[in-house]
């Protein structure tokens, strides 16, 4: 029996930022990352009937996104000079696929370097952020991630500065609690 | 001069974005001088700011999200 269900209508609100951070950490280009996220949603819709419900929705989407990232590297690799592509890796096509997969960093394989830790950190914050009330997380990310000015945010959302600070303060307090064990 | 812990922690959050006035900063500093639990909170808050910077996060703006939803709706 399936324990999870797909709700494509809520995908963008619930997972777009999380998937985007996952992608941006791997392709280092915001525009490409955005396209990959959109493609992931499309692919998710297309293969929704294959979803068995044994993985959570987000995990399932991440798995698709991972393939999209791999495909992206395959594509840019195939545009390069052939000599560069075939640098002594085994020539059978299946094993070549394996190699490319290994190149795409996996958040569950902890490595020694900082950038991997930062990828995890971004996703951890994003994960906690998705548990906040919508308005709080919006205000927090406009201020902290987009670095918008207090005035602009207030104008855009129709709130006053003291509302804004109360919301940011609550958001931060909850986020710190959420991230507590691992990161502090 | 004296402020409540609630007020102090909120000022502490403002100061993380460098948007507390100098007078607010002085009131906050004074409070932190004698209040241990707020000092602790303040240290954690600063650490969280550092973490947010290190994380190098990105967001998709609300407008872009709307566009994404629209695209998805077309496929449904």
gemmi code that builds the backbone of each chain (N, CA, C; Angstrom):
import gemmi

chains = {
    "A": [
        ("UNK", (0.831, -1.198, 0.000), (0.000, 0.000, 0.000), (0.869, 1.252, 0.000)),
        ("UNK", (0.441, 2.245, -0.722), (1.282, 3.433, -0.800), (1.064, 4.343, 0.404)),
        ("UNK", (2.153, 4.867, 0.899), (2.070, 5.729, 2.069), (2.188, 7.203, 1.703)),
        ("UNK", (2.742, 7.476, 0.510), (2.902, 8.864, 0.092), (2.097, 9.121, -1.171)),
        ("UNK", (1.717, 10.355, -1.323), (0.974, 10.729, -2.513), (1.627, 11.916, -3.192)),
        ("UNK", (1.354, 12.059, -4.472), (1.878, 13.199, -5.202), (0.816, 14.281, -5.308)),
        ("UNK", (1.223, 15.501, -5.039), (0.322, 16.646, -5.221), (0.992, 17.699, -6.093)),
        ("UNK", (0.985, 17.477, -7.401), (1.723, 18.391, -8.291), (1.354, 19.859, -8.115)),
        ("UNK", (0.152, 20.133, -7.649), (-0.252, 21.529, -7.481), (0.558, 22.266, -6.421)),
        ("UNK", (1.097, 21.521, -5.491), (1.833, 22.181, -4.414), (3.352, 22.108, -4.629)),
        ("UNK", (3.777, 21.468, -5.688), (5.217, 21.253, -5.895), (6.018, 22.538, -5.869)),
        ("UNK", (5.564, 23.524, -6.644), (6.370, 24.744, -6.777), (6.550, 25.413, -5.416)),
        ("UNK", (5.436, 25.592, -4.695), (5.538, 26.254, -3.397), (6.363, 25.453, -2.407)),
        ("UNK", (6.180, 24.155, -2.429), (6.833, 23.363, -1.399), (8.287, 23.029, -1.694)),
        ("UNK", (8.587, 22.737, -2.954), (9.915, 22.184, -3.221), (10.803, 22.998, -4.138)),
        ("UNK", (10.270, 24.023, -4.803), (11.073, 24.723, -5.810), (12.390, 25.240, -5.228)),
        ("UNK", (12.324, 25.878, -4.055), (13.550, 26.435, -3.483), (14.537, 25.346, -3.082)),
        ("UNK", (14.009, 24.296, -2.512), (14.880, 23.206, -2.087), (15.592, 22.591, -3.290)),
        ("UNK", (14.818, 22.274, -4.312), (15.395, 21.680, -5.520), (16.374, 22.656, -6.173)),
        ("UNK", (15.999, 23.924, -6.152), (16.839, 24.938, -6.781), (18.203, 25.003, -6.100)),
        ("UNK", (18.210, 24.976, -4.766), (19.482, 25.013, -4.053), (20.311, 23.769, -4.316)),
        ("UNK", (19.631, 22.654, -4.414), (20.324, 21.411, -4.736), (20.993, 21.546, -6.099)),
        ("UNK", (20.254, 22.082, -7.065), (20.755, 22.178, -8.430), (21.861, 23.222, -8.544)),
        ("UNK", (21.643, 24.378, -7.920), (22.598, 25.469, -8.066), (23.954, 25.080, -7.479)),
        ("UNK", (23.932, 24.284, -6.430), (25.184, 23.846, -5.828), (25.947, 22.920, -6.775)),
        ("UNK", (25.243, 22.329, -7.714), (25.887, 21.355, -8.592), (26.211, 21.869, -9.977)),
        ("UNK", (25.409, 22.804, -10.468), (25.724, 23.324, -11.801), (26.289, 24.743, -11.757)),
        ("UNK", (26.288, 25.353, -10.576), (26.860, 26.699, -10.390), (26.364, 27.739, -11.382)),
        ("UNK", (25.144, 27.623, -11.797), (24.580, 28.654, -12.674), (23.085, 28.722, -12.402)),
        ("UNK", (22.655, 29.886, -11.926), (21.272, 30.008, -11.476), (20.268, 29.750, -12.603)),
        ("UNK", (20.567, 30.256, -13.796), (19.616, 30.087, -14.895), (19.455, 28.622, -15.271)),
        ("UNK", (20.599, 27.943, -15.407), (20.543, 26.518, -15.748), (19.823, 25.750, -14.644)),
        ("UNK", (20.158, 26.110, -13.405), (19.541, 25.407, -12.279), (18.025, 25.568, -12.302)),
        ("UNK", (17.575, 26.762, -12.625), (16.138, 27.017, -12.665), (15.472, 26.145, -13.733)),
        ("UNK", (16.127, 26.086, -14.898), (15.593, 25.239, -15.966), (15.526, 23.781, -15.538)),
        ("UNK", (16.568, 23.341, -14.833), (16.588, 21.940, -14.401), (15.440, 21.661, -13.438)),
        ("UNK", (15.145, 22.626, -12.572), (14.040, 22.449, -11.628), (12.716, 22.339, -12.396)),
        ("UNK", (12.549, 23.246, -13.354), (11.316, 23.202, -14.155), (11.206, 21.862, -14.900)),
        ("UNK", (12.301, 21.431, -15.483), (12.296, 20.148, -16.192), (11.971, 18.996, -15.246)),
        ("UNK", (12.489, 19.114, -14.025), (12.221, 18.075, -13.035), (10.720, 17.968, -12.756)),
        ("UNK", (10.072, 19.115, -12.622), (8.626, 19.095, -12.386), (7.890, 18.478, -13.573)),
        ("UNK", (8.309, 18.842, -14.774), (7.676, 18.254, -15.960), (7.844, 16.738, -15.967)),
        ("UNK", (9.093, 16.326, -15.742), (9.377, 14.894, -15.758), (8.589, 14.186, -14.663)),
        ("UNK", (8.448, 14.860, -13.530), (7.680, 14.294, -12.427), (6.234, 14.061, -12.827)),
        ("UNK", (5.662, 15.046, -13.504), (4.275, 14.909, -13.968), (4.141, 13.742, -14.914)),
        ("UNK", (5.117, 13.678, -15.831), (5.046, 12.661, -16.870), (5.128, 11.261, -16.280)),
        ("UNK", (5.970, 11.120, -15.254), (6.140, 9.766, -14.718), (5.404, 9.572, -13.402)),
        ("UNK", (4.442, 10.443, -13.142), (3.692, 10.350, -11.883), (3.037, 8.980, -11.708)),
        ("UNK", (2.668, 8.370, -12.836), (1.980, 7.075, -12.706), (2.929, 5.974, -12.235)),
        ("UNK", (4.244, 6.234, -12.363), (5.214, 5.240, -11.894), (5.563, 5.404, -10.422)),
        ("UNK", (5.046, 6.457, -9.835), (5.348, 6.718, -8.427), (4.641, 5.706, -7.555)),
        ("UNK", (5.444, 4.977, -6.773), (4.842, 3.892, -5.991), (4.489, 4.336, -4.580)),
        ("UNK", (4.986, 5.485, -4.207), (4.628, 5.975, -2.877), (5.505, 5.475, -1.762)),
        ("UNK", (6.611, 4.790, -2.101), (7.460, 4.331, -0.996), (8.525, 5.359, -0.614)),
        ("UNK", (8.712, 6.368, -1.438), (9.606, 7.462, -1.041), (8.768, 8.716, -0.872)),
        ("UNK", (9.241, 9.613, -0.020), (8.525, 10.881, 0.134), (8.603, 11.640, -1.181)),
        ("UNK", (7.620, 12.491, -1.376), (7.533, 13.265, -2.615), (8.855, 13.971, -2.933)),
        ("UNK", (9.413, 14.638, -1.944), (10.617, 15.422, -2.205), (11.801, 14.536, -2.590)),
        ("UNK", (11.927, 13.417, -1.909), (13.004, 12.487, -2.222), (12.894, 12.005, -3.663)),
        ("UNK", (11.663, 11.757, -4.043), (11.400, 11.284, -5.397), (11.770, 12.360, -6.422)),
        ("UNK", (11.405, 13.580, -6.137), (11.736, 14.679, -7.051), (13.250, 14.913, -7.116)),
        ("UNK", (13.913, 14.788, -5.968), (15.372, 14.951, -5.947), (16.026, 13.888, -6.826)),
        ("UNK", (15.486, 12.681, -6.769), (16.039, 11.609, -7.601), (15.935, 11.967, -9.080)),
        ("UNK", (14.811, 12.568, -9.465), (14.647, 12.991, -10.854), (15.629, 14.106, -11.186)),
        ("UNK", (15.715, 15.061, -10.265), (16.605, 16.199, -10.486), (18.056, 15.741, -10.669)),
        ("UNK", (18.420, 14.752, -9.893), (19.770, 14.209, -9.983), (20.068, 13.718, -11.401)),
        ("UNK", (19.078, 13.020, -11.964), (19.233, 12.569, -13.355), (19.377, 13.758, -14.294)),
        ("UNK", (18.609, 14.801, -14.017), (18.656, 15.993, -14.883), (20.031, 16.645, -14.818)),
        ("UNK", (20.617, 16.671, -13.625), (21.950, 17.250, -13.478), (22.962, 16.421, -14.268)),
        ("UNK", (22.832, 15.116, -14.159), (23.733, 14.228, -14.905), (23.578, 14.465, -16.408)),
        ("UNK", (22.336, 14.505, -16.849), (22.076, 14.748, -18.276), (22.686, 16.062, -18.729)),
        ("UNK", (22.593, 17.050, -17.843), (23.151, 18.358, -18.184), (24.657, 18.253, -18.416)),
        ("UNK", (25.358, 17.552, -17.513), (26.807, 17.408, -17.687), (27.142, 16.575, -18.912)),
        ("UNK", (26.317, 15.577, -19.178), (26.520, 14.776, -20.376), (26.457, 15.656, -21.609)),
        ("UNK", (25.454, 16.520, -21.614), (25.243, 17.370, -22.781), (26.433, 18.299, -22.988)),
        ("UNK", (26.871, 18.979, -21.922), (27.983, 19.911, -22.140), (29.275, 19.163, -22.423)),
        ("UNK", (29.369, 17.955, -21.897), (30.564, 17.164, -22.178), (30.634, 16.755, -23.640)),
        ("UNK", (29.481, 16.442, -24.196), (29.472, 15.973, -25.577), (29.789, 17.106, -26.545)),
        ("UNK", (29.674, 18.343, -26.060), (30.013, 19.469, -26.930), (31.510, 19.724, -26.949)),
        ("UNK", (32.190, 19.238, -25.947), (33.641, 19.457, -25.873), (34.360, 18.586, -26.891)),
        ("UNK", (35.658, 18.838, -27.052), (36.474, 18.013, -27.935), (36.415, 16.561, -27.487)),
        ("UNK", (36.347, 15.666, -28.482), (36.166, 14.256, -28.131), (37.326, 13.735, -27.292)),
        ("UNK", (38.542, 14.206, -27.594), (39.718, 13.707, -26.884), (39.586, 13.966, -25.389)),
        ("UNK", (39.006, 15.086, -25.067), (38.836, 15.434, -23.669), (37.864, 14.494, -22.958)),
        ("UNK", (36.837, 14.128, -23.699), (35.800, 13.313, -23.087), (36.303, 11.913, -22.783)),
        ("UNK", (37.034, 11.356, -23.715), (37.442, 9.962, -23.539), (38.836, 9.867, -22.951)),
        ("UNK", (38.994, 10.335, -21.747), (40.320, 10.314, -21.156), (40.591, 9.030, -20.393)),
        ("UNK", (40.733, 7.941, -21.111), (41.178, 6.719, -20.459), (40.183, 6.068, -19.527)),
        ("UNK", (38.963, 6.528, -19.506), (37.979, 5.791, -18.743), (37.507, 4.628, -19.594)),
        ("UNK", (37.049, 3.607, -18.962), (36.671, 2.416, -19.723), (35.657, 2.780, -20.792)),
        ("UNK", (35.775, 2.081, -21.903), (35.038, 2.537, -23.065), (33.613, 2.004, -23.195)),
        ("UNK", (33.294, 0.993, -22.428), (31.931, 0.481, -22.568), (30.959, 1.556, -22.095)),
        ("UNK", (29.881, 1.651, -22.823), (28.987, 2.781, -22.571), (28.344, 2.728, -21.188)),
        ("UNK", (28.108, 1.513, -20.704), (27.460, 1.440, -19.386), (28.353, 2.011, -18.302)),
        ("UNK", (29.617, 1.642, -18.372), (30.501, 2.097, -17.309), (30.743, 3.594, -17.381)),
        ("UNK", (30.645, 4.122, -18.566), (30.805, 5.562, -18.696), (29.687, 6.267, -17.919)),
        ("UNK", (28.499, 5.683, -18.018), (27.375, 6.232, -17.266), (27.643, 6.222, -15.783)),
        ("UNK", (28.179, 5.119, -15.320), (28.489, 5.031, -13.893), (29.448, 6.122, -13.470)),
        ("UNK", (30.418, 6.349, -14.346), (31.427, 7.342, -13.964), (30.801, 8.733, -13.803)),
        ("UNK", (29.952, 9.079, -14.757), (29.323, 10.400, -14.670), (28.479, 10.531, -13.407)),
        ("UNK", (27.824, 9.459, -13.052), (26.998, 9.531, -11.848), (27.848, 9.800, -10.622)),
        ("UNK", (29.015, 9.175, -10.621), (29.880, 9.383, -9.463), (30.367, 10.821, -9.384)),
        ("UNK", (30.421, 11.491, -10.534), (30.893, 12.885, -10.537), (29.893, 13.825, -9.885)),
        ("UNK", (28.652, 13.444, -9.890), (27.653, 14.325, -9.312), (27.627, 14.072, -7.809)),
        ("UNK", (28.006, 15.081, -7.067), (28.156, 14.894, -5.630), (26.849, 14.470, -4.979)),
        ("UNK", (26.968, 13.549, -4.074), (25.790, 13.053, -3.379), (25.803, 13.619, -1.961)),
        ("UNK", (24.692, 14.238, -1.540), (24.713, 14.864, -0.211), (24.917, 13.865, 0.912)),
        ("UNK", (24.663, 12.595, 0.629), (24.800, 11.619, 1.699), (26.217, 11.063, 1.795)),
        ("UNK", (27.028, 11.317, 0.773), (28.427, 10.937, 0.858), (29.226, 12.123, 1.367)),
        ("UNK", (29.491, 12.119, 2.648), (30.218, 13.249, 3.207), (31.656, 13.252, 2.716)),
        ("UNK", (32.109, 14.394, 2.259), (33.486, 14.513, 1.835), (34.188, 15.468, 2.760)),
        ("UNK", (35.467, 15.650, 2.551), (36.214, 16.487, 3.476), (36.120, 17.972, 3.189)),
        ("UNK", (35.710, 18.334, 1.973), (35.887, 19.752, 1.662), (34.685, 20.613, 2.011)),
        ("UNK", (34.961, 21.894, 2.143), (33.974, 22.850, 2.595), (32.761, 22.953, 1.698)),
        ("UNK", (33.009, 22.895, 0.392), (31.887, 23.151, -0.502), (30.796, 22.104, -0.332)),
        ("UNK", (31.214, 20.878, -0.048), (30.197, 19.846, 0.177), (29.415, 20.162, 1.440)),
        ("UNK", (30.151, 20.609, 2.466), (29.474, 20.951, 3.697), (28.487, 22.104, 3.467)),
        ("UNK", (28.903, 23.068, 2.639), (28.022, 24.196, 2.364), (26.767, 23.796, 1.609)),
        ("UNK", (26.907, 22.823, 0.713), (25.730, 22.319, 0.006), (24.739, 21.762, 1.016)),
        ("UNK", (25.271, 20.972, 1.949), (24.388, 20.379, 2.955), (23.782, 21.441, 3.839)),
        ("UNK", (24.601, 22.418, 4.176), (24.138, 23.494, 5.036), (22.971, 24.238, 4.389)),
        ("UNK", (23.150, 24.582, 3.109), (22.085, 25.290, 2.398), (20.800, 24.485, 2.385)),
        ("UNK", (20.931, 23.178, 2.146), (19.737, 22.338, 2.103), (19.111, 22.197, 3.484)),
        ("UNK", (19.965, 22.154, 4.511), (19.437, 22.044, 5.875), (18.618, 23.286, 6.224)),
        ("UNK", (19.155, 24.456, 5.875), (18.415, 25.688, 6.156), (17.119, 25.707, 5.349)),
        ("UNK", (17.237, 25.332, 4.094), (16.075, 25.311, 3.216), (14.989, 24.371, 3.750)),
        ("UNK", (15.440, 23.238, 4.262), (14.519, 22.252, 4.814), (13.760, 22.835, 6.008)),
        ("UNK", (14.495, 23.493, 6.902), (13.862, 24.114, 8.075), (12.946, 25.253, 7.630)),
        ("UNK", (13.394, 25.967, 6.625), (12.634, 27.103, 6.113), (11.266, 26.652, 5.588)),
        ("UNK", (11.253, 25.470, 4.990), (9.998, 25.002, 4.404), (8.977, 24.615, 5.469)),
        ("UNK", (9.444, 24.504, 6.721), (8.506, 24.156, 7.792), (7.874, 25.385, 8.435)),
        ("UNK", (8.390, 26.568, 8.085), (7.850, 27.804, 8.667), (6.530, 28.189, 7.999)),
        ("UNK", (5.733, 29.023, 8.713), (4.564, 29.600, 8.045), (5.019, 30.351, 6.788)),
        ("UNK", (4.194, 30.275, 5.760), (4.553, 30.828, 4.447), (5.076, 32.268, 4.505)),
        ("UNK", (4.358, 33.109, 5.229), (4.717, 34.520, 5.262), (6.067, 34.743, 5.950)),
        ("UNK", (6.279, 34.012, 7.042), (7.554, 34.147, 7.745), (8.720, 33.735, 6.869)),
        ("UNK", (8.568, 32.616, 6.187), (9.684, 32.152, 5.374), (9.911, 33.097, 4.196)),
        ("UNK", (8.830, 33.665, 3.695), (8.970, 34.623, 2.590), (9.744, 35.855, 3.037)),
        ("UNK", (9.328, 36.432, 4.173), (10.004, 37.623, 4.675), (11.463, 37.316, 4.995)),
        ("UNK", (11.684, 36.181, 5.636), (13.054, 35.802, 5.974), (13.921, 35.680, 4.726)),
        ("UNK", (13.414, 35.014, 3.711), (14.287, 34.828, 2.550), (14.454, 36.099, 1.733)),
        ("UNK", (13.422, 36.944, 1.711), (13.607, 38.218, 1.011), (14.716, 39.031, 1.673)),
        ("UNK", (14.696, 39.025, 2.992), (15.674, 39.830, 3.740), (17.051, 39.174, 3.735)),
        ("UNK", (17.087, 37.893, 4.078), (18.377, 37.247, 4.323), (19.022, 36.720, 3.048)),
        ("UNK", (18.216, 36.099, 2.202), (18.804, 35.453, 1.025), (18.871, 36.413, -0.153)),
        ("UNK", (17.772, 37.132, -0.389), (17.801, 38.080, -1.493), (18.440, 39.413, -1.096)),
        ("UNK", (18.571, 39.639, 0.221), (19.205, 40.859, 0.702), (18.439, 42.132, 0.356)),
        ("UNK", (17.119, 42.031, 0.319), (16.323, 43.217, -0.013), (16.290, 44.193, 1.168)),
        ("UNK", (16.017, 45.456, 0.877), (15.936, 46.433, 1.960), (14.597, 46.310, 2.671)),
        ("UNK", (14.611, 46.708, 3.933), (13.400, 46.639, 4.742), (12.247, 47.374, 4.060)),
        ("UNK", (12.576, 48.553, 3.531), (11.553, 49.380, 2.901), (10.897, 48.653, 1.717)),
        ("UNK", (11.729, 48.086, 0.845), (11.192, 47.391, -0.328), (10.280, 46.232, 0.067)),
        ("UNK", (10.723, 45.473, 1.058), (9.915, 44.326, 1.480), (8.572, 44.803, 2.019)),
        ("UNK", (8.629, 45.847, 2.863), (7.393, 46.373, 3.445), (6.436, 46.831, 2.348)),
        ("UNK", (6.978, 47.530, 1.361), (6.121, 47.984, 0.269), (5.508, 46.823, -0.496)),
        ("UNK", (6.356, 45.840, -0.787), (5.876, 44.733, -1.594), (4.807, 43.911, -0.882)),
        ("UNK", (4.988, 43.740, 0.445), (4.060, 42.868, 1.166), (2.979, 43.636, 1.915)),
        ("UNK", (3.090, 44.959, 1.893), (2.103, 45.758, 2.602), (2.116, 45.558, 4.106)),
        ("UNK", (3.320, 45.513, 4.685), (3.427, 45.396, 6.141), (4.270, 46.560, 6.645)),
        ("UNK", (4.272, 46.804, 7.963), (5.141, 47.871, 8.459), (6.410, 47.281, 9.062)),
        ("UNK", (7.447, 48.109, 9.218), (8.739, 47.593, 9.670), (8.672, 46.794, 10.971)),
        ("UNK", (7.828, 47.219, 11.903), (7.850, 46.443, 13.155), (7.236, 45.052, 12.951)),
        ("UNK", (6.220, 44.952, 12.067), (5.726, 43.613, 11.680), (6.867, 42.782, 11.119)),
        ("UNK", (7.597, 43.423, 10.206), (8.678, 42.722, 9.520), (9.688, 42.163, 10.506)),
        ("UNK", (10.092, 43.003, 11.475), (11.115, 42.516, 12.404), (10.587, 41.428, 13.319)),
        ("UNK", (9.314, 41.546, 13.695), (8.742, 40.481, 14.521), (8.759, 39.161, 13.737)),
        ("UNK", (8.382, 39.240, 12.460), (8.351, 38.015, 11.652), (9.738, 37.437, 11.437)),
        ("UNK", (10.694, 38.315, 11.134), (12.060, 37.827, 10.923), (12.609, 37.226, 12.206)),
        ("UNK", (12.313, 37.895, 13.314), (12.802, 37.408, 14.594), (12.220, 36.027, 14.912)),
        ("UNK", (10.917, 35.873, 14.685), (10.290, 34.560, 14.929), (10.875, 33.510, 14.001)),
        ("UNK", (11.036, 33.899, 12.750), (11.574, 32.947, 11.778), (12.959, 32.482, 12.211)),
        ("UNK", (13.802, 33.431, 12.575), (15.169, 33.072, 12.967), (15.184, 32.182, 14.200)),
        ("UNK", (14.337, 32.529, 15.180), (14.314, 31.732, 16.401), (13.912, 30.286, 16.088)),
        ("UNK", (12.879, 30.133, 15.247), (12.446, 28.785, 14.896), (13.521, 28.059, 14.085)),
        ("UNK", (14.120, 28.767, 13.141), (15.149, 28.145, 12.311), (16.324, 27.663, 13.158)),
        ("UNK", (16.724, 28.496, 14.119), (17.842, 28.096, 14.975), (17.488, 26.853, 15.772)),
        ("UNK", (16.244, 26.800, 16.238), (15.806, 25.617, 16.970), (15.819, 24.395, 16.076)),
        ("UNK", (15.377, 24.593, 14.841), (15.283, 23.485, 13.891), (16.661, 22.946, 13.516)),
        ("UNK", (17.638, 23.859, 13.424), (18.963, 23.442, 12.981), (19.847, 23.034, 14.137)),
        ("UNK", (19.314, 23.151, 15.328), (20.122, 23.059, 16.531), (21.141, 21.925, 16.595)),
        ("UNK", (20.659, 20.699, 16.571), (21.553, 19.577, 16.872), (22.757, 19.501, 15.945)),
        ("UNK", (22.519, 19.691, 14.671), (23.596, 19.431, 13.723), (24.569, 20.581, 13.554)),
        ("UNK", (24.066, 21.796, 13.610), (24.905, 22.892, 13.136), (25.400, 23.855, 14.202)),
        ("UNK", (24.903, 23.746, 15.433), (25.392, 24.701, 16.432), (26.315, 24.044, 17.449)),
    ],
    "B": [
        ("UNK", (16.280, 53.005, 30.077), (17.465, 52.280, 29.601), (17.252, 50.759, 29.585)),
        ("UNK", (16.539, 50.302, 30.628), (16.392, 48.845, 30.738), (15.330, 48.315, 29.773)),
        ("UNK", (15.628, 47.195, 29.167), (14.661, 46.601, 28.248), (14.421, 45.139, 28.628)),
        ("UNK", (13.278, 44.629, 28.193), (12.950, 43.239, 28.509), (13.777, 42.293, 27.630)),
        ("UNK", (13.815, 41.022, 28.025), (14.546, 40.036, 27.238), (13.917, 39.897, 25.853)),
        ("UNK", (12.596, 39.988, 25.836), (11.900, 39.862, 24.563), (12.361, 40.948, 23.596)),
        ("UNK", (12.386, 42.179, 24.135), (12.814, 43.323, 23.328), (14.289, 43.165, 22.924)),
        ("UNK", (15.097, 42.702, 23.880), (16.535, 42.564, 23.628), (16.809, 41.583, 22.492)),
        ("UNK", (16.110, 40.442, 22.512), (16.379, 39.450, 21.468), (15.922, 39.966, 20.106)),
        ("UNK", (14.841, 40.754, 20.118), (14.401, 41.299, 18.840), (15.399, 42.322, 18.301)),
        ("UNK", (15.914, 43.163, 19.199), (16.947, 44.121, 18.779), (18.184, 43.390, 18.278)),
        ("UNK", (18.460, 42.274, 18.929), (19.610, 41.464, 18.533), (19.432, 40.999, 17.075)),
        ("UNK", (18.218, 40.595, 16.744), (17.952, 40.187, 15.361), (18.106, 41.364, 14.404)),
        ("UNK", (17.585, 42.529, 14.795), (17.774, 43.709, 13.938), (19.248, 43.987, 13.713)),
        ("UNK", (20.025, 43.861, 14.783), (21.442, 44.212, 14.649), (22.189, 43.209, 13.763)),
        ("UNK", (21.617, 41.982, 13.616), (22.227, 41.021, 12.689), (22.199, 41.542, 11.259)),
        ("UNK", (21.224, 42.393, 10.975), (21.112, 42.963, 9.634), (21.624, 44.398, 9.604)),
        ("UNK", (22.304, 44.754, 10.699), (22.821, 46.103, 10.870), (21.752, 47.162, 10.677)),
        ("UNK", (20.587, 46.876, 11.219), (19.510, 47.837, 11.106), (18.975, 48.279, 12.459)),
        ("UNK", (19.809, 48.134, 13.480), (19.446, 48.697, 14.777), (20.097, 50.077, 14.865)),
        ("UNK", (19.407, 51.026, 15.451), (19.993, 52.364, 15.611), (21.063, 52.301, 16.698)),
        ("UNK", (21.944, 53.303, 16.738), (23.028, 53.231, 17.721), (22.477, 53.209, 19.139)),
        ("UNK", (21.366, 53.897, 19.344), (20.735, 53.914, 20.659), (20.217, 52.522, 21.017)),
        ("UNK", (19.614, 51.851, 20.040), (19.146, 50.482, 20.279), (20.321, 49.554, 20.577)),
        ("UNK", (21.424, 49.761, 19.859), (22.611, 48.933, 20.082), (23.122, 49.105, 21.512)),
        ("UNK", (23.121, 50.362, 21.989), (23.594, 50.611, 23.356), (22.690, 49.918, 24.377)),
        ("UNK", (21.375, 50.035, 24.157), (20.440, 49.376, 25.082), (20.644, 47.855, 25.068)),
        ("UNK", (20.863, 47.341, 23.873), (21.090, 45.895, 23.731), (22.380, 45.469, 24.443)),
        ("UNK", (23.456, 46.211, 24.204), (24.756, 45.882, 24.814), (24.642, 45.864, 26.337)),
        ("UNK", (23.944, 46.874, 26.854), (23.783, 46.958, 28.295), (23.023, 45.731, 28.814)),
        ("UNK", (21.974, 45.381, 28.102), (21.182, 44.231, 28.525), (22.026, 42.952, 28.495)),
        ("UNK", (22.798, 42.806, 27.435), (23.618, 41.599, 27.298), (24.668, 41.524, 28.400)),
        ("UNK", (25.049, 42.697, 28.905), (26.073, 42.757, 29.933), (25.643, 42.014, 31.197)),
        ("UNK", (24.362, 42.138, 31.530), (23.927, 41.465, 32.763), (23.025, 40.256, 32.530)),
        ("UNK", (22.579, 40.035, 31.294), (21.644, 38.925, 31.067), (22.331, 37.781, 30.338)),
        ("UNK", (22.507, 36.695, 31.054), (23.258, 35.581, 30.509), (22.511, 34.874, 29.386)),
        ("UNK", (21.211, 34.680, 29.575), (20.495, 33.895, 28.564), (20.401, 34.662, 27.245)),
        ("UNK", (20.275, 36.002, 27.329), (20.257, 36.771, 26.085), (21.631, 36.800, 25.421)),
        ("UNK", (22.693, 36.792, 26.227), (24.038, 36.726, 25.643), (24.192, 35.451, 24.842)),
        ("UNK", (23.664, 34.385, 25.436), (23.732, 33.092, 24.772), (22.966, 33.141, 23.449)),
        ("UNK", (21.769, 33.704, 23.523), (20.950, 33.831, 22.323), (21.672, 34.660, 21.270)),
        ("UNK", (22.286, 35.743, 21.731), (22.977, 36.642, 20.812), (24.130, 35.929, 20.087)),
        ("UNK", (24.871, 35.129, 20.839), (25.984, 34.397, 20.235), (25.468, 33.435, 19.169)),
        ("UNK", (24.355, 32.768, 19.513), (23.766, 31.814, 18.588), (23.249, 32.515, 17.336)),
        ("UNK", (22.651, 33.666, 17.559), (22.104, 34.449, 16.457), (23.215, 34.872, 15.484)),
        ("UNK", (24.347, 35.288, 16.046), (25.482, 35.681, 15.191), (25.992, 34.484, 14.408)),
        ("UNK", (26.058, 33.355, 15.100), (26.526, 32.133, 14.447), (25.584, 31.769, 13.289)),
        ("UNK", (24.303, 31.961, 13.534), (23.320, 31.648, 12.493), (23.501, 32.560, 11.276)),
        ("UNK", (23.816, 33.835, 11.551), (24.082, 34.752, 10.441), (25.260, 34.253, 9.610)),
        ("UNK", (26.313, 33.816, 10.308), (27.478, 33.278, 9.594), (27.089, 32.062, 8.767)),
        ("UNK", (26.289, 31.183, 9.361), (25.863, 29.988, 8.638), (25.097, 30.360, 7.369)),
        ("UNK", (24.202, 31.348, 7.494), (23.415, 31.759, 6.332), (24.317, 32.292, 5.226)),
        ("UNK", (25.383, 33.013, 5.643), (26.310, 33.533, 4.635), (27.075, 32.402, 3.974)),
        ("UNK", (27.541, 31.461, 4.805), (28.310, 30.335, 4.267), (27.482, 29.487, 3.322)),
        ("UNK", (26.200, 29.382, 3.635), (25.355, 28.461, 2.875), (25.179, 28.919, 1.435)),
        ("UNK", (25.398, 30.201, 1.184), (25.300, 30.723, -0.177), (23.990, 30.269, -0.834)),
        ("UNK", (22.902, 30.645, -0.187), (21.604, 30.145, -0.649), (21.022, 30.987, -1.774)),
        ("UNK", (20.129, 30.372, -2.477), (19.455, 31.047, -3.580), (17.964, 30.812, -3.464)),
        ("UNK", (17.198, 31.756, -3.923), (15.757, 31.526, -3.969), (15.241, 31.836, -5.362)),
        ("UNK", (14.133, 31.226, -5.644), (13.418, 31.566, -6.859), (12.399, 32.615, -6.436)),
        ("UNK", (12.346, 33.725, -7.134), (11.431, 34.782, -6.705), (9.979, 34.347, -6.911)),
        ("UNK", (9.084, 35.037, -6.197), (7.664, 34.679, -6.275), (7.148, 34.747, -7.717)),
        ("UNK", (7.622, 35.767, -8.466), (7.170, 35.892, -9.858), (7.597, 34.697, -10.695)),
        ("UNK", (8.837, 34.298, -10.480), (9.334, 33.134, -11.224), (8.575, 31.872, -10.846)),
        ("UNK", (8.207, 31.802, -9.565), (7.432, 30.632, -9.129), (6.070, 30.604, -9.805)),
        ("UNK", (5.465, 31.792, -9.906), (4.162, 31.857, -10.576), (4.283, 31.369, -12.021)),
        ("UNK", (5.368, 31.809, -12.680), (5.594, 31.375, -14.055), (5.760, 29.867, -14.128)),
        ("UNK", (6.476, 29.313, -13.161), (6.664, 27.859, -13.118), (5.335, 27.136, -12.957)),
        ("UNK", (4.512, 27.669, -12.058), (3.204, 27.046, -11.817), (2.378, 27.059, -13.088)),
        ("UNK", (2.447, 28.216, -13.780), (1.691, 28.365, -15.012), (2.109, 27.300, -16.022)),
        ("UNK", (3.426, 27.130, -16.170), (3.952, 26.116, -17.088), (3.449, 24.719, -16.705)),
        ("UNK", (3.463, 24.468, -15.397), (3.031, 23.150, -14.931), (1.543, 22.926, -15.213)),
        ("UNK", (0.775, 23.974, -14.990), (-0.671, 23.870, -15.208), (-0.972, 23.471, -16.649)),
        ("UNK", (-0.167, 24.042, -17.550), (-0.364, 23.721, -18.965), (-0.171, 22.245, -19.241)),
        ("UNK", (0.729, 21.647, -18.451), (1.033, 20.222, -18.676), (0.003, 19.300, -18.030)),
        ("UNK", (-0.699, 19.828, -17.068), (-1.636, 18.956, -16.319), (-2.841, 18.516, -17.154)),
    ],
}
model = gemmi.Model(1)
for chain_id, residues in chains.items():
    chain = gemmi.Chain(chain_id)
    for i, (resn, *xyz) in enumerate(residues, 1):
        res = gemmi.Residue()
        res.name, res.seqid = resn, gemmi.SeqId(i, " ")
        for name, pos in zip(("N", "CA", "C"), xyz):
            atom = gemmi.Atom()
            atom.name, atom.element = name, gemmi.Element(name[0])
            atom.pos, atom.b_iso = gemmi.Position(*pos), 0.0
            res.add_atom(atom)
        chain.add_residue(res)
    model.add_chain(chain)
structure = gemmi.Structure()
structure.add_model(model)
structure.setup_entities()
